[in-house]
């Protein structure tokens, strides 16, 4: 494991509370996503809540408050929320089905749900597209649906178009896509699938430990850039992070953690990881150096649901910032999610520089030239 230097000259990440009021539900937060001035949260009872940034008066600090709420069909737990800004759509995974909603209202969109879904992966190139601008054509978005024995390919625009299916006998539990490269994980190892050639080859086992592990090693795949992924493998003593290309070739160096991370997010050039004890570690992927450690939170007996985020700055849009849903205990950190489109973060940091100031104005008189 790398040790943190005594003095590191970097702009530190900070934990900033975004939602601190009572949700009016006893259900557990399962996932969250943010975009612009909106935060979307999915709960274990199938409820979807939409939070918006609001200010009670012109000089007070803005805060996120509930704007609307609804439930997915069947009121099953919400497993994942994926936002597609370029189409103004949200894909919601619940009860092995993908439901389609509009952004930002989160109203149901009239497309039949995709059924028998284990997991799915939207092309990260398409997720990075900005919101539509007037007069510009809207490009379709491609995504893969992992089913029990196959990979179903879809294209989404105004309608949903099924294109083809690739056999996947061993199945998969997690998938991430970048262009034609699909990185997947099953119960034992990571593999890379060439979606154009319909070929697959294994890359790395989830666990390299010589003895059985006392916990389930969760797979982790993070899209780093153009045809590049970060995958995690447990060694028995620590977890290694390996960077691979869409062809399965290793690049860069490796990262290391003392325990297996619960969540990994990219905030280029940093990778932010949440460890099981609640500690957050930040590595620079260019140097593979550990640049910051945010210690585990101090626990408190008062149960107040809350959503918080590591962020920097005063009411600043943070690209690829991280959202941390928190439940049961206000200090408990249970996950992180990357917000590719960025979102607004209210903060009192450096607020003293935002105070009103008196400015003296001096009137200048125009020179008038006269001739005789």
N, C-alpha and C positions, 0 to 999 in steps of 0.2 A: 504493500500500500504506500502511496505517496504521502509525504507529510507536508503540511501547509507551511510556507516560509513565515518568519516572524513579521515581516513587513512586505505587503504586496500593494503596489500602486495601481489599483484598479477602481473603477466606479462600482461600489458595492450594490448588490441586490438587497432589497428590503421587503419585509412582509407588510403588505398594506391591506387592511380589511376593506372589503367592498360591500358586503351585505351582512348586516348585524341584527336586523329586526327579526321578529318571530314570523315564520312562514305560515303559521296557522295549520300545520300538519305535523303528525308524529312520525311520518314516513322518513326513511333514510335517503340521503342524497346518493345517487348512483353515478351521475356524470354531469358535466357542465361544459358549456362553450360560450365564448364571448366574441362580439363583433361590433365595432364602433361604440355606440352608447347603449348597447343591449347585451344582456346576459341571459342565457337559456339554461335551465336546470332541469334534469330528469330525476324522478324519485322512484322509490321501490314500490309504490302503490300505483304506478302508471301515470302519475301526474306530471305535467309539463308546466313550468312556471317561466314567465317572461318578465325580466327585470329591466327597467330603464333608468337612465341617469336623470335625476330631477333635482332642482334647487327650490327650497321653500321661499327664499327671498334673494335679491340680487347680490347680497354681500355674504351670504352663508355658504358653507361648504356643501357642494352637491353630494348626493348619495343615491345608491341604487335602491329602488322600491318596486314592489310588485305592480306590474301593469296589467297582466292578464294571466289566466291559468285555465288549463283544460287537461283531459286525460286521453291517453292513447286507447284505441279499441281493446276491450277486454280488461283494461286496467292492470296489465301485467307490468313488471319492473322494466324501467327504461335502461337499456344496456349501453347505448352509445348515441351520441348526437354529432353529426357531421354537417357543417355549414358550407354551402357552395355560394359564395357572394356573386359570382358572375351570372348565375341563373336566378338569384334571389330565392334559393330553395334550401330547405333543411331536410336531411335524411335521418330518420329516427329508427333505431333498431330496438325492437321489443318483442318478446315471445317468438323469436326466430322469424320475424317479419320486418321488412323495411317499409316504413310509412313515409309519405312525402308531404311536406308542409311548405308554406310560403314564408319569405322573410320580408320585413321584420315582424309581421303580424302573427306569425306562427299559426295561420289558419290552414286547415287540411287542404291539400291540393288534389284535384280529381284524377288521380292515377291509382290503379289497383295495387295493393301492396305486393312486394316480392316475398314469396313464402319459402319455407324450408332453408332459412339462412343460418349458417353457423357463424360466419363473420363476413365482412366485406371490406373492400379497399378502393377508394376513389383515387384516380391518377393525381398524384401530388402536383404535377405541372398544371392541372386544371384547377385544383384547389387554390393555387396562388394567383389565379386571375382576379383582377379587381371587380368591383361592382359595375354593372352595365352603365354606359354613358349614352345619352340621347344621340340618335343618329348612327351609332355604331352597331354592326351586326353582332349577334350573340353566338358564340361558338358552342357546340355541344360538349358535354362532359362524359367521359368514359369511366366506368367502374366495373369491378369484378365482384361477384358474389360467390363465396365459398360455401358449397353445399356438402352433404355428407360424402359424396363420391365424385365430385366434379367442380369445375370452375365455370360459372356462367358469366358471359360477357354482355354488358349492357351499355347503351348510349342514351343519355338523358338530355332533352331540350324542352320543347313544349310537351312532347310525348316521350314515353319510354320505349326504346327499341332494343329487342333482344337480338344479338348478333350470332353468337356461337357458344359452344360448350367444350371445355377441355377435360378429359378424364383425369381424375385425381383419386386413385383407389384408396390411398392411405388417409385421405382427408387432411384437414388443417384446422388449427384453432385460432391462428392469428395471421394477418396478411397486411402488407404495405406495398403500394404500387408506385413506380416512377417510370412513365412511358411504357415501353414494351416489357420492362423487367418487373416481375412480381416476386417479392421475397415472402416466404411463408414459413410457418413453424407448425409442426404437429406435436405429438406428445413426447417425441424423442429428439428431433433434430430440426435444424434450419435447412431450407432448400431454396433455390432460385429457379423460377419458371420463366422461360422465354415465351411470351404470349403470342408472338408472331410465328415462331417455329414450333410451338406446342411441345417443347422439350423441357425436362426438369433434371436437375442434378443436386445431390445433397452437399451441404457446405460444412456444418459444424454441429455437434451434439449440444443439447441444452445443458447437459451436465457432463463434465469430464471427471467427476469425483470417483475415486476407486471404490468407495463404499456407498451404500444407500444413504441418501440425504434425509435429515429429520424434518424436512419441509418440502412442499411441492415447488419445483423450480419453474417460475412463470416465464414464458418466452417474452422477449422484448425486441421489437424492430422499430427503428427510427429512421426516417428518410432524412439524409444529410444534405444532399444536393443532387445535381444531375447524375442519375444512375449510380447513386452511392447510398449505402445503408449502414447503420450501426446495429450490431447484434450482440447480445450478452450471453455468456456461458459461465456456469458455476464450476469451479475447479475443486471444490472440497474445502478450501481455505479462504478463498476470495472469489469475486466475480470479475471476469475480464470482458472488456468491450472491444470488439474488433470491427474495423471499418472494411467493408467489401464493396466491390463494384457490382453492377447488374450482371456481369459475367461470372461473379463469384471470386474474383481476384482480390487479395488483400491490398489495402492502401493505407497511407499514414502510419501511425504507430498504434499502440493499444492503450486503453484506459483501464483503471483498476479500482475496485471498491471493496471494503472490508466485509460487506454483506451484500446479498442480492437485492438490487433496487426494486422498489415497488412501482416506480414510474420514472420515465425518462422523457425529457423535452428538449428540443433544439431552440436556442435563441442565439443564432450565429453571431460570433464565433464560439459561443459557449454551449455546453451541454449541461442541463440542470437535472439532477437526479434526487429522488426522494428515497431514503433508506428506511428499513422497517422500524427503526426507533424514532422516526420523525425528523432526523437530521437531513438537511439539504446540502448537497455538495455540488459545486460548480467547477467544471473543467473547461479549459481552452482546447478546442479540438485541433487547432493548428500546432500547438506545442505539446499537447496532452498533459499540461501542467494543471494541478489543483490550485485554483486561484481564490476560492472562498468556501468557507463552511458556515452554514447557518445552523446553530445548535437546535436540538430538539426543544419543543415548547414546554413551558412549565404547565403541568396539568392543573385543572381547577375542577371542583366538584359540581359547579353550576352548569347544567346542560343547556346550552344555547346554540342552535344550529347557526352556521356561519359559512360564508364563502370568502376566501381571501386570496391574495396574489402577491408574489414577489415582484416588486416594481421599483422604478427609479423616477424621480422628477415630480413636478407639480402639475397635476391635471394634464398628463401627457399621454399621447397615443403611443403605446408600447408595442412595436412589431414583434410578433412571435413571443409575446409575453406568456406567462404561465398562470393558469387558474387553478386554485386548490380548493375543491369542495371539502368542507369539514362538518362532521356530525358528532352527536353524542356529547363530546367534550369540546369546549370552545377552543382548546389548544391542539386538539387532535388533527393530524394531517393524514388524510387517507388517499390522496391522489393528486395528480397534476395533469393538465391538458394544454397543449399548445394552441394558441389563438393565432392562426396564420395571418389573418387580416388585421390584427391589432385591435385594441379597444381603449376606451378612455378610462383613466384612473384618477379620481379625485384625491388630492393630497395637500396637506398643510406644509409640506417641506418647502422651505425658502419663501413662505408666504409673506414674511416681513418685507420682501422685495416687491410685493404686489400691492402695497398700501398706496392710498391716494397721496399725492404730493402737490404742493402749490408751485406753480410755474409762473414766473414773472414774464410778461410780454412787453416788448418795447416797440412802439409804433414808429415806423419810418415814414418820413415825408418825401414825396417825389420831388426831384429837382426839376425846376421849370426854367428853361432857357428862353430869355427874351431878347429880341433884336430891335434896333432902332433904325 
